[in-house]
Amino acid sequence: MKILYLLNDGASTAADELIDALAQEHQVEVIDLGAKRVPYDTLVDKIFASDRVISWECGLSMDEPPNAAPG
């Protein structure tokens, strides 16, 4: 299975561990959208060429909902 990871704000330990685990059994490609500019048409082609696309945002905490008010 071809899996494309889109890292929205860089890599994290959790993302790296999951990607490494899946890479042992699947073909994995990682695009760090925060580190480089990827042409839109290239990104769309890679999305449609993949069996699964996972968008990863490292800034979210599992303890708080994404729209939680600070405090």
PQR file with spaces between the fields and no chain letter, atoms N, CA, C, O and H, PARSE charges and radii, in Angstrom:
ATOM       1  N    MET     1       0.843   -1.167    0.000 -0.4000 1.5000
ATOM       2  CA   MET     1       0.000    0.000    0.000 -0.0000 2.0000
ATOM       3  C    MET     1       0.895    1.237    0.000  0.5500 1.7000
ATOM       4  O    MET     1       1.893    1.294    0.718 -0.5500 1.4000
ATOM       5  N    LYS     2       0.526    2.224   -0.812 -0.4000 1.5000
ATOM       6  CA   LYS     2       1.262    3.486   -0.875 -0.0000 2.0000
ATOM       7  C    LYS     2       0.593    4.493    0.058  0.5500 1.7000
ATOM       8  O    LYS     2      -0.580    4.828   -0.108 -0.5500 1.4000
ATOM       9  H    LYS     2      -0.285    2.178   -1.395  0.4000 1.0000
ATOM      10  N    ILE     3       1.362    4.970    1.046 -0.4000 1.5000
ATOM      11  CA   ILE     3       0.850    5.921    2.029 -0.0000 2.0000
ATOM      12  C    ILE     3       1.626    7.230    1.889  0.5500 1.7000
ATOM      13  O    ILE     3       2.857    7.243    1.883 -0.5500 1.4000
ATOM      14  H    ILE     3       2.315    4.698    1.180  0.4000 1.0000
ATOM      15  N    LEU     4       0.881    8.325    1.777 -0.4000 1.5000
ATOM      16  CA   LEU     4       1.481    9.648    1.701 -0.0000 2.0000
ATOM      17  C    LEU     4       1.177   10.386    2.994  0.5500 1.7000
ATOM      18  O    LEU     4       0.016   10.545    3.371 -0.5500 1.4000
ATOM      19  H    LEU     4      -0.119    8.315    1.781  0.4000 1.0000
ATOM      20  N    TYR     5       2.227   10.834    3.672 -0.4000 1.5000
ATOM      21  CA   TYR     5       2.079   11.646    4.879 -0.0000 2.0000
ATOM      22  C    TYR     5       2.325   13.101    4.528  0.5500 1.7000
ATOM      23  O    TYR     5       3.349   13.439    3.933 -0.5500 1.4000
ATOM      24  H    TYR     5       3.170   10.705    3.366  0.4000 1.0000
ATOM      25  N    LEU     6       1.392   13.955    4.893 -0.4000 1.5000
ATOM      26  CA   LEU     6       1.555   15.390    4.734 -0.0000 2.0000
ATOM      27  C    LEU     6       1.744   15.980    6.117  0.5500 1.7000
ATOM      28  O    LEU     6       0.813   15.995    6.922 -0.5500 1.4000
ATOM      29  H    LEU     6       0.561   13.680    5.376  0.4000 1.0000
ATOM      30  N    LEU     7       2.934   16.463    6.395 -0.4000 1.5000
ATOM      31  CA   LEU     7       3.226   17.076    7.682 -0.0000 2.0000
ATOM      32  C    LEU     7       2.985   18.568    7.549  0.5500 1.7000
ATOM      33  O    LEU     7       3.707   19.258    6.829 -0.5500 1.4000
ATOM      34  H    LEU     7       3.691   16.451    5.741  0.4000 1.0000
ATOM      35  N    ASN     8       1.979   19.062    8.236 -0.4000 1.5000
ATOM      36  CA   ASN     8       1.568   20.455    8.084 -0.0000 2.0000
ATOM      37  C    ASN     8       2.485   21.433    8.803  0.5500 1.7000
ATOM      38  O    ASN     8       2.644   22.567    8.353 -0.5500 1.4000
ATOM      39  H    ASN     8       1.393   18.502    8.820  0.4000 1.0000
ATOM      40  N    ASP     9       3.083   21.024    9.898 -0.4000 1.5000
ATOM      41  CA   ASP     9       3.936   21.942   10.647 -0.0000 2.0000
ATOM      42  C    ASP     9       5.201   21.258   11.159  0.5500 1.7000
ATOM      43  O    ASP     9       5.650   21.517   12.275 -0.5500 1.4000
ATOM      44  H    ASP     9       2.954   20.102   10.264  0.4000 1.0000
ATOM      45  N    GLY    10       5.755   20.401   10.350 -0.4000 1.5000
ATOM      46  CA   GLY    10       7.011   19.754   10.700 -0.0000 2.0000
ATOM      47  C    GLY    10       6.824   18.394   11.348  0.5500 1.7000
ATOM      48  O    GLY    10       5.713   17.983   11.683 -0.5500 1.4000
ATOM      49  H    GLY    10       5.390   20.190    9.444  0.4000 1.0000
ATOM      50  N    ALA    11       7.924   17.724   11.508 -0.4000 1.5000
ATOM      51  CA   ALA    11       7.923   16.382   12.085 -0.0000 2.0000
ATOM      52  C    ALA    11       7.832   16.444   13.607  0.5500 1.7000
ATOM      53  O    ALA    11       8.158   17.456   14.229 -0.5500 1.4000
ATOM      54  H    ALA    11       8.826   18.058   11.236  0.4000 1.0000
ATOM      55  N    SER    12       7.386   15.349   14.180 -0.4000 1.5000
ATOM      56  CA   SER    12       7.350   15.199   15.633 -0.0000 2.0000
ATOM      57  C    SER    12       7.771   13.778   15.958  0.5500 1.7000
ATOM      58  O    SER    12       7.832   12.923   15.074 -0.5500 1.4000
ATOM      59  H    SER    12       7.121   14.528   13.675  0.4000 1.0000
ATOM      60  N    THR    13       8.055   13.533   17.196 -0.4000 1.5000
ATOM      61  CA   THR    13       8.446   12.184   17.618 -0.0000 2.0000
ATOM      62  C    THR    13       7.335   11.190   17.335  0.5500 1.7000
ATOM      63  O    THR    13       7.592   10.099   16.826 -0.5500 1.4000
ATOM      64  H    THR    13       8.005   14.227   17.914  0.4000 1.0000
ATOM      65  N    ALA    14       6.102   11.557   17.660 -0.4000 1.5000
ATOM      66  CA   ALA    14       4.965   10.649   17.440 -0.0000 2.0000
ATOM      67  C    ALA    14       4.789   10.351   15.958  0.5500 1.7000
ATOM      68  O    ALA    14       4.578    9.198   15.579 -0.5500 1.4000
ATOM      69  H    ALA    14       5.893   12.444   18.073  0.4000 1.0000
ATOM      70  N    ALA    15       4.873   11.375   15.115 -0.4000 1.5000
ATOM      71  CA   ALA    15       4.729   11.174   13.671 -0.0000 2.0000
ATOM      72  C    ALA    15       5.859   10.288   13.148  0.5500 1.7000
ATOM      73  O    ALA    15       5.618    9.366   12.369 -0.5500 1.4000
ATOM      74  H    ALA    15       5.044   12.311   15.423  0.4000 1.0000
ATOM      75  N    ASP    16       7.083   10.567   13.572 -0.4000 1.5000
ATOM      76  CA   ASP    16       8.229    9.776   13.120 -0.0000 2.0000
ATOM      77  C    ASP    16       8.080    8.305   13.501  0.5500 1.7000
ATOM      78  O    ASP    16       8.381    7.424   12.696 -0.5500 1.4000
ATOM      79  H    ASP    16       7.279   11.317   14.205  0.4000 1.0000
ATOM      80  N    GLU    17       7.622    8.037   14.714 -0.4000 1.5000
ATOM      81  CA   GLU    17       7.463    6.648   15.168 -0.0000 2.0000
ATOM      82  C    GLU    17       6.395    5.924   14.352  0.5500 1.7000
ATOM      83  O    GLU    17       6.585    4.772   13.961 -0.5500 1.4000
ATOM      84  H    GLU    17       7.377    8.753   15.368  0.4000 1.0000
ATOM      85  N    LEU    18       5.277    6.592   14.097 -0.4000 1.5000
ATOM      86  CA   LEU    18       4.204    5.969   13.318 -0.0000 2.0000
ATOM      87  C    LEU    18       4.645    5.735   11.882  0.5500 1.7000
ATOM      88  O    LEU    18       4.404    4.666   11.321 -0.5500 1.4000
ATOM      89  H    LEU    18       5.122    7.528   14.415  0.4000 1.0000
ATOM      90  N    ILE    19       5.281    6.715   11.293 -0.4000 1.5000
ATOM      91  CA   ILE    19       5.749    6.586    9.916 -0.0000 2.0000
ATOM      92  C    ILE    19       6.767    5.460    9.802  0.5500 1.7000
ATOM      93  O    ILE    19       6.696    4.655    8.873 -0.5500 1.4000
ATOM      94  H    ILE    19       5.477    7.584   11.748  0.4000 1.0000
ATOM      95  N    ASP    20       7.710    5.392   10.735 -0.4000 1.5000
ATOM      96  CA   ASP    20       8.715    4.324   10.719 -0.0000 2.0000
ATOM      97  C    ASP    20       8.074    2.944   10.839  0.5500 1.7000
ATOM      98  O    ASP    20       8.492    1.999   10.168 -0.5500 1.4000
ATOM      99  H    ASP    20       7.768    6.045   11.490  0.4000 1.0000
ATOM     100  N    ALA    21       7.063    2.830   11.689 -0.4000 1.5000
ATOM     101  CA   ALA    21       6.385    1.543   11.871 -0.0000 2.0000
ATOM     102  C    ALA    21       5.655    1.123   10.592  0.5500 1.7000
ATOM     103  O    ALA    21       5.728   -0.035   10.181 -0.5500 1.4000
ATOM     104  H    ALA    21       6.723    3.597   12.234  0.4000 1.0000
ATOM     105  N    LEU    22       4.962    2.061    9.974 -0.4000 1.5000
ATOM     106  CA   LEU    22       4.216    1.737    8.754 -0.0000 2.0000
ATOM     107  C    LEU    22       5.143    1.495    7.572  0.5500 1.7000
ATOM     108  O    LEU    22       4.796    0.734    6.669 -0.5500 1.4000
ATOM     109  H    LEU    22       4.903    3.002   10.308  0.4000 1.0000
ATOM     110  N    ALA    23       6.301    2.118    7.558 -0.4000 1.5000
ATOM     111  CA   ALA    23       7.235    1.978    6.444 -0.0000 2.0000
ATOM     112  C    ALA    23       7.812    0.568    6.346  0.5500 1.7000
ATOM     113  O    ALA    23       8.349    0.188    5.305 -0.5500 1.4000
ATOM     114  H    ALA    23       6.582    2.737    8.292  0.4000 1.0000
ATOM     115  N    GLN    24       7.705   -0.203    7.416 -0.4000 1.5000
ATOM     116  CA   GLN    24       8.223   -1.573    7.382 -0.0000 2.0000
ATOM     117  C    GLN    24       7.349   -2.485    6.534  0.5500 1.7000
ATOM     118  O    GLN    24       7.824   -3.493    6.011 -0.5500 1.4000
ATOM     119  H    GLN    24       7.269    0.105    8.262  0.4000 1.0000
ATOM     120  N    GLU    25       6.055   -2.131    6.393 -0.4000 1.5000
ATOM     121  CA   GLU    25       5.150   -2.985    5.628 -0.0000 2.0000
ATOM     122  C    GLU    25       4.539   -2.296    4.421  0.5500 1.7000
ATOM     123  O    GLU    25       3.880   -2.946    3.610 -0.5500 1.4000
ATOM     124  H    GLU    25       5.669   -1.312    6.817  0.4000 1.0000
ATOM     125  N    HIS    26       4.746   -0.981    4.285 -0.4000 1.5000
ATOM     126  CA   HIS    26       4.115   -0.225    3.212 -0.0000 2.0000
ATOM     127  C    HIS    26       5.124    0.715    2.569  0.5500 1.7000
ATOM     128  O    HIS    26       6.167    1.024    3.145 -0.5500 1.4000
ATOM     129  H    HIS    26       5.282   -0.452    4.944  0.4000 1.0000
ATOM     130  N    GLN    27       4.792    1.159    1.368 -0.4000 1.5000
ATOM     131  CA   GLN    27       5.594    2.179    0.701 -0.0000 2.0000
ATOM     132  C    GLN    27       5.126    3.535    1.224  0.5500 1.7000
ATOM     133  O    GLN    27       3.970    3.911    1.034 -0.5500 1.4000
ATOM     134  H    GLN    27       3.945    0.908    0.900  0.4000 1.0000
ATOM     135  N    VAL    28       6.019    4.261    1.878 -0.4000 1.5000
ATOM     136  CA   VAL    28       5.658    5.508    2.549 -0.0000 2.0000
ATOM     137  C    VAL    28       6.435    6.670    1.940  0.5500 1.7000
ATOM     138  O    VAL    28       7.637    6.571    1.692 -0.5500 1.4000
ATOM     139  H    VAL    28       6.958    3.955    2.032  0.4000 1.0000
ATOM     140  N    GLU    29       5.726    7.769    1.705 -0.4000 1.5000
ATOM     141  CA   GLU    29       6.362    9.018    1.286 -0.0000 2.0000
ATOM     142  C    GLU    29       5.917   10.111    2.245  0.5500 1.7000
ATOM     143  O    GLU    29       4.750   10.173    2.632 -0.5500 1.4000
ATOM     144  H    GLU    29       4.749    7.848    1.907  0.4000 1.0000
ATOM     145  N    VAL    30       6.852   10.969    2.625 -0.4000 1.5000
ATOM     146  CA   VAL    30       6.568   12.049    3.564 -0.0000 2.0000
ATOM     147  C    VAL    30       6.870   13.379    2.883  0.5500 1.7000
ATOM     148  O    VAL    30       7.939   13.573    2.304 -0.5500 1.4000
ATOM     149  H    VAL    30       7.800   10.918    2.310  0.4000 1.0000
ATOM     150  N    ILE    31       5.902   14.289    2.967 -0.4000 1.5000
ATOM     151  CA   ILE    31       6.116   15.649    2.477 -0.0000 2.0000
ATOM     152  C    ILE    31       5.883   16.588    3.649  0.5500 1.7000
ATOM     153  O    ILE    31       4.788   16.645    4.210 -0.5500 1.4000
ATOM     154  H    ILE    31       5.034   14.132    3.438  0.4000 1.0000
ATOM     155  N    ASP    32       6.934   17.326    4.012 -0.4000 1.5000
ATOM     156  CA   ASP    32       6.849   18.309    5.084 -0.0000 2.0000
ATOM     157  C    ASP    32       6.486   19.645    4.446  0.5500 1.7000
ATOM     158  O    ASP    32       7.342   20.328    3.885 -0.5500 1.4000
ATOM     159  H    ASP    32       7.823   17.279    3.556  0.4000 1.0000
ATOM     160  N    LEU    33       5.220   20.007    4.538 -0.4000 1.5000
ATOM     161  CA   LEU    33       4.732   21.221    3.901 -0.0000 2.0000
ATOM     162  C    LEU    33       5.285   22.481    4.544  0.5500 1.7000
ATOM     163  O    LEU    33       5.272   23.547    3.928 -0.5500 1.4000
ATOM     164  H    LEU    33       4.524   19.451    4.994  0.4000 1.0000
ATOM     165  N    GLY    34       5.770   22.374    5.775 -0.4000 1.5000
ATOM     166  CA   GLY    34       6.357   23.524    6.441 -0.0000 2.0000
ATOM     167  C    GLY    34       7.806   23.762    6.053  0.5500 1.7000
ATOM     168  O    GLY    34       8.325   24.862    6.242 -0.5500 1.4000
ATOM     169  H    GLY    34       5.781   21.508    6.276  0.4000 1.0000
ATOM     170  N    ALA    35       8.464   22.744    5.514 -0.4000 1.5000
ATOM     171  CA   ALA    35       9.885   22.846    5.215 -0.0000 2.0000
ATOM     172  C    ALA    35      10.170   23.240    3.768  0.5500 1.7000
ATOM     173  O    ALA    35      11.209   23.831    3.472 -0.5500 1.4000
ATOM     174  H    ALA    35       8.042   21.850    5.361  0.4000 1.0000
ATOM     175  N    LYS    36       9.243   22.910    2.868 -0.4000 1.5000
ATOM     176  CA   LYS    36       9.504   23.230    1.463 -0.0000 2.0000
ATOM     177  C    LYS    36       8.196   23.490    0.735  0.5500 1.7000
ATOM     178  O    LYS    36       7.130   23.018    1.130 -0.5500 1.4000
ATOM     179  H    LYS    36       8.399   22.429    3.108  0.4000 1.0000
ATOM     180  N    ARG    37       8.312   24.245   -0.323 -0.4000 1.5000
ATOM     181  CA   ARG    37       7.155   24.523   -1.165 -0.0000 2.0000
ATOM     182  C    ARG    37       7.042   23.410   -2.200  0.5500 1.7000
ATOM     183  O    ARG    37       8.002   23.100   -2.904 -0.5500 1.4000
ATOM     184  H    ARG    37       9.178   24.628   -0.644  0.4000 1.0000
ATOM     185  N    VAL    38       5.883   22.831   -2.279 -0.4000 1.5000
ATOM     186  CA   VAL    38       5.622   21.781   -3.253 -0.0000 2.0000
ATOM     187  C    VAL    38       4.615   22.337   -4.252  0.5500 1.7000
ATOM     188  O    VAL    38       3.558   22.828   -3.857 -0.5500 1.4000
ATOM     189  H    VAL    38       5.103   23.084   -1.707  0.4000 1.0000
ATOM     190  N    PRO    39       4.934   22.265   -5.543 -0.5600 1.5000
ATOM     191  CA   PRO    39       3.968   22.756   -6.529  0.2800 2.0000
ATOM     192  C    PRO    39       2.623   22.046   -6.368  0.5500 1.7000
ATOM     193  O    PRO    39       2.562   20.840   -6.132 -0.5500 1.4000
ATOM     194  N    TYR    40       1.556   22.821   -6.501 -0.4000 1.5000
ATOM     195  CA   TYR    40       0.199   22.303   -6.278 -0.0000 2.0000
ATOM     196  C    TYR    40      -0.086   21.092   -7.154  0.5500 1.7000
ATOM     197  O    TYR    40      -0.628   20.100   -6.666 -0.5500 1.4000
ATOM     198  H    TYR    40       1.605   23.801   -6.693  0.4000 1.0000
ATOM     199  N    ASP    41       0.267   21.147   -8.437 -0.4000 1.5000
ATOM     200  CA   ASP    41      -0.036   20.031   -9.325 -0.0000 2.0000
ATOM     201  C    ASP    41       0.731   18.774   -8.928  0.5500 1.7000
ATOM     202  O    ASP    41       0.214   17.666   -9.069 -0.5500 1.4000
ATOM     203  H    ASP    41       0.707   21.953   -8.833  0.4000 1.0000
ATOM     204  N    THR    42       1.956   18.932   -8.434 -0.4000 1.5000
ATOM     205  CA   THR    42       2.735   17.797   -7.950 -0.0000 2.0000
ATOM     206  C    THR    42       2.086   17.182   -6.723  0.5500 1.7000
ATOM     207  O    THR    42       1.999   15.960   -6.604 -0.5500 1.4000
ATOM     208  H    THR    42       2.377   19.832   -8.320  0.4000 1.0000
ATOM     209  N    LEU    43       1.632   18.032   -5.811 -0.4000 1.5000
ATOM     210  CA   LEU    43       0.981   17.553   -4.599 -0.0000 2.0000
ATOM     211  C    LEU    43      -0.304   16.788   -4.932  0.5500 1.7000
ATOM     212  O    LEU    43      -0.550   15.716   -4.379 -0.5500 1.4000
ATOM     213  H    LEU    43       1.704   19.025   -5.908  0.4000 1.0000
ATOM     214  N    VAL    44      -1.105   17.328   -5.819 -0.4000 1.5000
ATOM     215  CA   VAL    44      -2.354   16.665   -6.230 -0.0000 2.0000
ATOM     216  C    VAL    44      -2.050   15.317   -6.883  0.5500 1.7000
ATOM     217  O    VAL    44      -2.729   14.329   -6.604 -0.5500 1.4000
ATOM     218  H    VAL    44      -0.904   18.198   -6.269  0.4000 1.0000
ATOM     219  N    ASP    45      -1.034   15.267   -7.750 -0.4000 1.5000
ATOM     220  CA   ASP    45      -0.652   14.003   -8.392 -0.0000 2.0000
ATOM     221  C    ASP    45      -0.243   12.956   -7.355  0.5500 1.7000
ATOM     222  O    ASP    45      -0.625   11.791   -7.463 -0.5500 1.4000
ATOM     223  H    ASP    45      -0.482   16.070   -7.976  0.4000 1.0000
ATOM     224  N    LYS    46       0.535   13.373   -6.349 -0.4000 1.5000
ATOM     225  CA   LYS    46       0.972   12.436   -5.314 -0.0000 2.0000
ATOM     226  C    LYS    46      -0.199   11.952   -4.468  0.5500 1.7000
ATOM     227  O    LYS    46      -0.233   10.790   -4.062 -0.5500 1.4000
ATOM     228  H    LYS    46       0.845   14.320   -6.262  0.4000 1.0000
ATOM     229  N    ILE    47      -1.150   12.826   -4.202 -0.4000 1.5000
ATOM     230  CA   ILE    47      -2.338   12.441   -3.434 -0.0000 2.0000
ATOM     231  C    ILE    47      -3.123   11.372   -4.184  0.5500 1.7000
ATOM     232  O    ILE    47      -3.497   10.354   -3.602 -0.5500 1.4000
ATOM     233  H    ILE    47      -1.123   13.770   -4.532  0.4000 1.0000
ATOM     234  N    PHE    48      -3.374   11.596   -5.470 -0.4000 1.5000
ATOM     235  CA   PHE    48      -4.165   10.636   -6.240 -0.0000 2.0000
ATOM     236  C    PHE    48      -3.406    9.357   -6.555  0.5500 1.7000
ATOM     237  O    PHE    48      -4.027    8.335   -6.846 -0.5500 1.4000
ATOM     238  H    PHE    48      -3.070   12.423   -5.942  0.4000 1.0000
ATOM     239  N    ALA    49      -2.076    9.389   -6.505 -0.4000 1.5000
ATOM     240  CA   ALA    49      -1.273    8.186   -6.741 -0.0000 2.0000
ATOM     241  C    ALA    49      -1.152    7.323   -5.488  0.5500 1.7000
ATOM     242  O    ALA    49      -0.646    6.203   -5.554 -0.5500 1.4000
ATOM     243  H    ALA    49      -1.571   10.219   -6.268  0.4000 1.0000
ATOM     244  N    SER    50      -1.609    7.833   -4.355 -0.4000 1.5000
ATOM     245  CA   SER    50      -1.484    7.115   -3.078 -0.0000 2.0000
ATOM     246  C    SER    50      -2.766    6.360   -2.759  0.5500 1.7000
ATOM     247  O    SER    50      -3.862    6.765   -3.149 -0.5500 1.4000
ATOM     248  H    SER    50      -2.019    8.744   -4.302  0.4000 1.0000
ATOM     249  N    ASP    51      -2.602    5.249   -2.038 -0.4000 1.5000
ATOM     250  CA   ASP    51      -3.761    4.489   -1.571 -0.0000 2.0000
ATOM     251  C    ASP    51      -4.358    5.130   -0.324  0.5500 1.7000
ATOM     252  O    ASP    51      -5.560    5.032   -0.077 -0.5500 1.4000
ATOM     253  H    ASP    51      -1.712    4.920   -1.721  0.4000 1.0000
ATOM     254  N    ARG    52      -3.516    5.779    0.446 -0.4000 1.5000
ATOM     255  CA   ARG    52      -3.958    6.422    1.688 -0.0000 2.0000
ATOM     256  C    ARG    52      -3.151    7.697    1.876  0.5500 1.7000
ATOM     257  O    ARG    52      -1.944    7.715    1.639 -0.5500 1.4000
ATOM     258  H    ARG    52      -2.540    5.859    0.244  0.4000 1.0000
ATOM     259  N    VAL    53      -3.822    8.765    2.305 -0.4000 1.5000
ATOM     260  CA   VAL    53      -3.158   10.040    2.588 -0.0000 2.0000
ATOM     261  C    VAL    53      -3.477   10.411    4.026  0.5500 1.7000
ATOM     262  O    VAL    53      -4.637   10.424    4.436 -0.5500 1.4000
ATOM     263  H    VAL    53      -4.803    8.750    2.497  0.4000 1.0000
ATOM     264  N    ILE    54      -2.431   10.713    4.787 -0.4000 1.5000
ATOM     265  CA   ILE    54      -2.598   11.087    6.186 -0.0000 2.0000
ATOM     266  C    ILE    54      -1.993   12.467    6.373  0.5500 1.7000
ATOM     267  O    ILE    54      -0.803   12.675    6.138 -0.5500 1.4000
ATOM     268  H    ILE    54      -1.488   10.703    4.455  0.4000 1.0000
ATOM     269  N    SER    55      -2.821   13.403    6.796 -0.4000 1.5000
ATOM     270  CA   SER    55      -2.373   14.762    7.068 -0.0000 2.0000
ATOM     271  C    SER    55      -2.116   14.862    8.565  0.5500 1.7000
ATOM     272  O    SER    55      -3.001   14.585    9.374 -0.5500 1.4000
ATOM     273  H    SER    55      -3.788   13.235    6.986  0.4000 1.0000
ATOM     274  N    TRP    56      -0.907   15.256    8.926 -0.4000 1.5000
ATOM     275  CA   TRP    56      -0.476   15.240   10.310 -0.0000 2.0000
ATOM     276  C    TRP    56      -0.185   16.651   10.765  0.5500 1.7000
ATOM     277  O    TRP    56       0.656   17.327   10.174 -0.5500 1.4000
ATOM     278  H    TRP    56      -0.188   15.481    8.269  0.4000 1.0000
ATOM     279  N    GLU    57      -0.865   17.113   11.811 -0.4000 1.5000
ATOM     280  CA   GLU    57      -0.608   18.420   12.398 -0.0000 2.0000
ATOM     281  C    GLU    57      -0.078   18.194   13.804  0.5500 1.7000
ATOM     282  O    GLU    57      -0.802   17.727   14.682 -0.5500 1.4000
ATOM     283  H    GLU    57      -1.549   16.563   12.292  0.4000 1.0000
ATOM     284  N    CYS    58       1.180   18.525   14.009 -0.4000 1.5000
ATOM     285  CA   CYS    58       1.854   18.211   15.270 -0.0000 2.0000
ATOM     286  C    CYS    58       1.513   19.183   16.387  0.5500 1.7000
ATOM     287  O    CYS    58       1.772   18.880   17.552 -0.5500 1.4000
ATOM     288  H    CYS    58       1.769   18.905   13.295  0.4000 1.0000
ATOM     289  N    GLY    59       0.949   20.322   16.078 -0.4000 1.5000
ATOM     290  CA   GLY    59       0.685   21.327   17.086 -0.0000 2.0000
ATOM     291  C    GLY    59      -0.500   21.017   17.979  0.5500 1.7000
ATOM     292  O    GLY    59      -0.678   21.679   19.001 -0.5500 1.4000
ATOM     293  H    GLY    59       0.739   20.567   15.131  0.4000 1.0000
ATOM     294  N    LEU    60      -1.321   20.029   17.628 -0.4000 1.5000
ATOM     295  CA   LEU    60      -2.494   19.707   18.435 -0.0000 2.0000
ATOM     296  C    LEU    60      -2.126   18.795   19.589  0.5500 1.7000
ATOM     297  O    LEU    60      -1.310   17.884   19.452 -0.5500 1.4000
ATOM     298  H    LEU    60      -1.176   19.491   16.798  0.4000 1.0000
ATOM     299  N    SER    61      -2.737   19.057   20.709 -0.4000 1.5000
ATOM     300  CA   SER    61      -2.558   18.216   21.881 -0.0000 2.0000
ATOM     301  C    SER    61      -3.699   17.213   21.948  0.5500 1.7000
ATOM     302  O    SER    61      -4.841   17.555   21.637 -0.5500 1.4000
ATOM     303  H    SER    61      -3.400   19.797   20.820  0.4000 1.0000
ATOM     304  N    MET    62      -3.413   16.006   22.340 -0.4000 1.5000
ATOM     305  CA   MET    62      -4.457   15.001   22.480 -0.0000 2.0000
ATOM     306  C    MET    62      -5.316   15.276   23.711  0.5500 1.7000
ATOM     307  O    MET    62      -6.387   14.688   23.863 -0.5500 1.4000
ATOM     308  H    MET    62      -2.486   15.729   22.592  0.4000 1.0000
ATOM     309  N    ASP    63      -4.849   16.175   24.599 -0.4000 1.5000
ATOM     310  CA   ASP    63      -5.567   16.475   25.835 -0.0000 2.0000
ATOM     311  C    ASP    63      -6.662   17.526   25.640  0.5500 1.7000
ATOM     312  O    ASP    63      -7.583   17.608   26.452 -0.5500 1.4000
ATOM     313  H    ASP    63      -3.979   16.652   24.476  0.4000 1.0000
ATOM     314  N    GLU    64      -6.578   18.323   24.583 -0.4000 1.5000
ATOM     315  CA   GLU    64      -7.535   19.404   24.362 -0.0000 2.0000
ATOM     316  C    GLU    64      -8.174   19.254   22.982  0.5500 1.7000
ATOM     317  O    GLU    64      -7.505   18.844   22.033 -0.5500 1.4000
ATOM     318  H    GLU    64      -5.830   18.257   23.923  0.4000 1.0000
ATOM     319  N    PRO    65      -9.450   19.578   22.862 -0.5600 1.5000
ATOM     320  CA   PRO    65     -10.047   19.622   21.539  0.2800 2.0000
ATOM     321  C    PRO    65      -9.437   20.779   20.743  0.5500 1.7000
ATOM     322  O    PRO    65      -8.982   21.754   21.342 -0.5500 1.4000
ATOM     323  N    PRO    66      -9.416   20.695   19.405 -0.5600 1.5000
ATOM     324  CA   PRO    66      -8.762   21.717   18.601  0.2800 2.0000
ATOM     325  C    PRO    66      -9.308   23.129   18.798  0.5500 1.7000
ATOM     326  O    PRO    66      -8.565   24.094   18.619 -0.5500 1.4000
ATOM     327  N    ASN    67     -10.568   23.277   19.157 -0.4000 1.5000
ATOM     328  CA   ASN    67     -11.166   24.599   19.312 -0.0000 2.0000
ATOM     329  C    ASN    67     -11.300   25.020   20.768  0.5500 1.7000
ATOM     330  O    ASN    67     -12.079   25.920   21.085 -0.5500 1.4000
ATOM     331  H    ASN    67     -11.171   22.492   19.302  0.4000 1.0000
ATOM     332  N    ALA    68     -10.557   24.385   21.644 -0.4000 1.5000
ATOM     333  CA   ALA    68     -10.667   24.708   23.078 -0.0000 2.0000
ATOM     334  C    ALA    68     -10.120   26.103   23.364  0.5500 1.7000
ATOM     335  O    ALA    68      -9.093   26.503   22.816 -0.5500 1.4000
ATOM     336  H    ALA    68      -9.925   23.655   21.387  0.4000 1.0000
ATOM     337  N    ALA    69     -10.793   26.811   24.198 -0.4000 1.5000
ATOM     338  CA   ALA    69     -10.337   28.139   24.605 -0.0000 2.0000
ATOM     339  C    ALA    69      -9.159   28.001   25.550  0.5500 1.7000
ATOM     340  O    ALA    69      -9.141   27.109   26.398 -0.5500 1.4000
ATOM     341  H    ALA    69     -11.628   26.486   24.643  0.4000 1.0000
ATOM     342  N    PRO    70      -8.158   28.894   25.409 -0.5600 1.5000
ATOM     343  CA   PRO    70      -6.996   28.794   26.312  0.2800 2.0000
ATOM     344  C    PRO    70      -7.417   29.055   27.759  0.5500 1.7000
ATOM     345  O    PRO    70      -8.366   29.791   28.028 -0.5500 1.4000
ATOM     346  N    GLY    71      -6.706   28.449   28.650 -0.4000 1.5000
ATOM     347  CA   GLY    71      -6.995   28.750   30.041 -0.0000 2.0000
ATOM     348  C    GLY    71      -6.962   27.594   30.877  0.5500 1.7000
ATOM     349  O    GLY    71      -7.187   27.697   32.082 -0.5500 1.4000
ATOM     350  H    GLY    71      -5.936   27.851   28.431  0.4000 1.0000
